Structure formats: C-alpha cells, structure tokens
Amino acid sequence: MTAAAVRRLTASGLVGLLAGALYRLLDVPSPAPPWAALAGLLGILAGEHATRALLNRFRPRPAPQREQTPQPPEGHIHPARRHR
C-alpha cells in the first residue's frame, strides 16, 4: 500500500470518527434513518463540490501555452514562391 493510500484511509477514518461524534451530539440514531443518511450524503457531495470550486477560483492558474509554429530556416523560399 502506498503512502498516499494510507493517508487517504487515515483521513477517511478520522472524518468517520468526527461524523460519529456529531451524530451522537445531535442525538441521531446509528445506523441513521434513511432520511438522515441521504441528507448526510448530499451534504458530503455539496461540500466536496463547493471546496473544489473555491480552490479552483483562488488557485493560481498557469499561463496558457501558445503553440509555436516551426519557422523555416533562414534563406528558405517557400516552394509556392519560387520563381521559374
């Protein structure tokens, strides 16, 4: 298992502990009733999208790269412009 995978699993476990603590503080039974579970999933999705939008808005973007067209060598005459 890679270090990145371990970090993701650890973060997921910690967030799960936080969610469990919040459920207990709000006196929501566990396992949650379907309405509470769906509300929680919708909240997770909304938070994920909002965070991504905020990060993309404030994250510096690299300057667009202009495609460079190759230049002919000096002294080169385009075949269509050659004099006969």
C-alpha positions in Angstrom: 0.0 0.0 0.0 1.4 3.4 -0.9 1.8 6.3 1.4 -0.9 8.3 -0.4 -3.3 5.4 0.1 -2.5 5.2 3.8 -3.1 9.0 4.2 -6.4 8.7 2.4 -7.5 5.8 4.6 -6.4 7.6 7.8 -8.2 10.8 6.7 -11.3 8.8 5.9 -11.3 7.1 9.3 -10.8 10.4 11.1 -13.7 12.0 9.3 -15.8 9.0 10.1 -15.0 9.5 13.8 -15.9 13.1 13.5 -19.2 12.2 11.8 -20.0 9.6 14.6 -19.3 12.2 17.3 -21.6 14.7 15.5 -24.3 12.1 15.2 -24.1 11.4 19.0 -24.1 15.1 19.8 -27.2 15.6 17.6 -28.8 12.5 19.1 -29.3 10.9 15.6 -29.5 7.1 16.0 -26.9 5.0 14.4 -27.3 3.5 11.9 -29.0 6.6 10.7 -32.5 6.5 9.3 -32.6 6.8 5.5 -33.6 10.5 5.5 -30.6 11.4 7.7 -28.2 9.2 5.7 -29.3 10.8 2.4 -29.1 14.3 3.9 -25.5 13.4 5.1 -24.5 12.1 1.7 -25.9 15.2 -0.1 -24.0 17.4 2.4 -20.8 15.5 1.6 -21.3 15.9 -2.1 -22.2 19.6 -1.8 -19.2 20.2 0.4 -16.9 18.4 -2.0 -18.1 20.5 -5.0 -18.0 23.8 -3.1 -14.5 23.1 -1.9 -13.3 22.2 -5.4 -15.0 25.4 -6.8 -13.4 27.6 -4.1 -9.9 26.0 -4.6 -10.1 26.4 -8.4 -11.2 30.0 -8.0 -8.3 31.0 -5.8 -5.6 28.7 -7.0 -3.2 30.4 -9.4 -3.5 29.1 -13.0 -0.5 28.6 -15.2 -0.3 30.9 -18.2 -1.7 29.3 -21.4 1.0 27.9 -23.6 0.9 29.3 -27.1 1.6 26.7 -29.7 4.7 27.7 -31.6 4.7 27.2 -35.3 8.1 26.0 -36.7 9.9 28.7 -38.5 11.6 27.9 -41.8 15.4 28.1 -41.9 16.9 31.4 -43.0 17.1 31.8 -46.7 14.5 29.2 -47.3 12.0 30.1 -50.0 8.6 28.6 -49.8 8.0 26.2 -52.8 5.0 28.1 -54.0 7.0 31.3 -54.2 10.0 30.1 -56.1 10.5 31.9 -59.4 10.7 29.7 -62.5 
